[in-house]
Amino acid sequence: MTIAAKAILGRFHLGNTIMMYKFKSQATGDLIMTQPVGDRVLGLIGKDPAPQGIIEVDQMPAAIGALEAAVAAESPRPADDGGDASARGDAVSLRQRVWPMVEMMKRAHAGKQPIVWGA
């Protein structure tokens, strides 16, 4: 299978390959997320994880609000005890994971351009 064919499949695992989401808009640069992170972000904004889709301009304010609400509801992490990241588990917060998508949606909304992913 070619690299292009793998990219089109979007979120599906093919053997040992980790699949990615590539979000695109004419108002911004591309945003790439791994499948687990992309699935979570899409779920938070009310979209089904799928190999392709669209976030319409009129959906963006509600999607931004949903991501911001999820970040606000995230429990604060305990203070760093000096251990390494692998000992603490996933050291990347939801805030850090969704910030690029929130910024992309803000720019796409201002530019009146949808965000798409997949084929």
C-alpha positions as CSV (number, residue, x, y, z in Angstrom):
1,M,0.0,0.0,0.0
2,T,1.4,3.4,-0.9
3,I,1.9,6.2,1.6
4,A,-0.9,8.2,-0.1
5,A,-3.3,5.3,0.3
6,K,-2.4,5.0,4.0
7,A,-3.0,8.7,4.5
8,I,-6.4,8.5,2.8
9,L,-7.5,5.9,5.3
10,G,-7.0,8.5,8.0
11,R,-7.6,6.8,11.3
12,F,-7.3,3.1,10.7
13,H,-4.3,1.0,11.9
14,L,-2.5,-0.9,9.1
15,G,-0.2,-3.4,10.7
16,N,2.3,-1.5,12.8
17,T,1.6,1.8,11.2
18,I,0.2,4.5,13.4
19,M,-2.4,6.4,11.4
20,M,-2.9,10.1,11.5
21,Y,-5.5,12.7,11.0
22,K,-4.6,15.6,8.7
23,F,-6.9,18.6,9.2
24,K,-6.9,21.1,6.4
25,S,-8.4,24.5,5.8
26,Q,-7.7,27.2,3.2
27,A,-7.4,29.7,6.1
28,T,-4.7,27.9,8.0
29,G,-1.8,25.5,7.7
30,D,-2.4,21.8,8.1
31,L,-2.8,20.2,11.5
32,I,-1.7,16.6,12.0
33,M,-2.8,14.5,15.0
34,T,-2.3,10.8,15.8
35,Q,-5.5,8.7,15.6
36,P,-6.1,8.4,19.4
37,V,-5.8,12.2,19.9
38,G,-7.8,13.0,16.8
39,D,-10.6,10.6,17.8
40,R,-10.8,12.2,21.2
41,V,-10.9,15.8,19.8
42,L,-13.6,14.8,17.3
43,G,-15.6,13.2,20.0
44,L,-15.4,16.3,22.2
45,I,-16.8,18.4,19.4
46,G,-19.6,16.0,18.6
47,K,-18.1,14.5,15.5
48,D,-17.8,10.8,14.9
49,P,-14.3,9.6,14.4
50,A,-14.2,8.8,10.6
51,P,-11.7,8.6,7.8
52,Q,-13.0,11.9,6.4
53,G,-15.2,14.7,7.5
54,I,-15.8,18.4,7.7
55,I,-16.3,21.1,10.4
56,E,-18.5,23.7,8.9
57,V,-17.8,27.4,9.7
58,D,-21.1,27.8,11.6
59,Q,-20.2,24.8,13.8
60,M,-16.9,26.2,14.9
61,P,-18.0,28.5,17.8
62,A,-19.8,25.6,19.5
63,A,-16.8,23.3,18.8
64,I,-14.4,25.8,20.3
65,G,-16.7,26.1,23.3
66,A,-16.9,22.3,23.7
67,L,-13.1,22.0,23.7
68,E,-12.7,24.9,26.1
69,A,-15.3,23.4,28.5
70,A,-13.5,20.0,28.3
71,V,-10.2,21.7,29.2
72,A,-11.9,23.6,32.1
73,A,-13.4,20.3,33.4
74,E,-10.0,18.5,33.3
75,S,-8.8,17.8,36.8
76,P,-5.6,19.7,37.6
77,R,-2.5,17.6,37.7
78,P,-0.6,17.2,40.9
79,A,2.7,19.1,41.2
80,D,5.6,17.6,39.5
81,D,7.4,15.3,42.0
82,G,10.6,15.2,39.9
83,G,9.9,11.8,38.4
84,D,10.2,11.2,34.7
85,A,7.2,11.5,32.3
86,S,7.0,7.7,31.8
87,A,6.6,7.2,35.6
88,R,3.8,9.7,35.8
89,G,2.0,8.4,32.7
90,D,0.8,10.7,30.0
91,A,2.4,14.1,30.8
92,V,0.6,15.9,28.0
93,S,-2.6,17.7,29.2
94,L,-5.8,17.9,27.3
95,R,-5.2,21.7,27.1
96,Q,-1.9,21.1,25.3
97,R,-3.5,18.5,22.9
98,V,-6.6,20.7,21.9
99,W,-4.9,24.1,21.7
100,P,-3.7,23.7,18.1
101,M,-7.2,22.7,17.0
102,V,-8.8,25.6,18.9
103,E,-6.4,28.0,17.2
104,M,-7.1,26.4,13.8
105,M,-10.8,26.7,14.3
106,K,-10.5,30.4,15.4
107,R,-8.5,31.2,12.2
108,A,-10.7,29.2,9.9
109,H,-13.8,30.8,11.4
110,A,-12.4,34.3,11.0
111,G,-11.5,33.4,7.4
112,K,-14.9,31.8,6.8
113,Q,-13.3,28.5,5.7
114,P,-14.3,25.0,6.7
115,I,-11.9,22.4,8.1
116,V,-11.8,19.1,6.4
117,W,-9.9,15.8,6.9
118,G,-9.5,12.7,4.8
119,A,-9.9,12.0,1.1
